[in-house]
Amino acid sequence: MYKTTSRLLAIAAASLALTVGATAANAQTSPPPPGGPGMMHGGPGMHGGPGMHGDFMLGFRQLHDKLNLNAAQEKQWQAALDTMKQNGQAMRKNHEQMKQQFDAMKNQPILDLNAMHTAHEQVEQQNQQLREQTTQAWLAFYNGLNDQQKTTVSTAIKARFAKMEQRHEQMRERWEQHHKGDASAPAAQQ
């Protein structure tokens, strides 16, 4: 029970960070490159690809407008936004450094899988710390909201969860259809 509760809490916190952070980022900056931090599975043909990104961001910009933040809340918003931007840049830099290391290593006749694993683990650990800092900044913002504002954010998060679940179900159905086709092909050949 505790694991499930803490997992749901972590998902809700991450969703809050993505929801509120995405709204702020779009309102203040250009969108991150596809596949960058803050984009869920970004890229052509993936959920969160360029077409969906605009709709997603428009919804969160509207959420920000609905919150009617006071000066103190706006200050927390800006602090969380700045944390998110800085950490997003750091994560992109970490990713690029890791890619460069892997590119250099792959030219060796014998791969050093231990070194590759260690480099990957270090970057993952750094990125996890950055994600946690971002989540904590957005949670501090959320905790400064009044009940009406929290209800507005909660409603948006629940709608986002419902869309994610719907996409998951559609993917599962496609996967099942695809595998039914694979399973019937050998039977048809016999």
Secondary structure, 3 states (H helix, E strand, C coil): CHHHHHHHHHHHHHHHHHHHHHHHHHHHCCCCCCCCCCCCCCCCCCCCCHHHHHHHHHHHHHHHHHHCCCHHHHHHHHHHHHHHHHHHHHHHHHHHHHHHHHHHHHCCCCCCHHHHHHHHHHHHHHHHHHHHHHHHHHHHHHHCCCHHHHHHHHHHHHHHHHHHHHHHHHHHHHHHHHHHHHHHHHHHHC
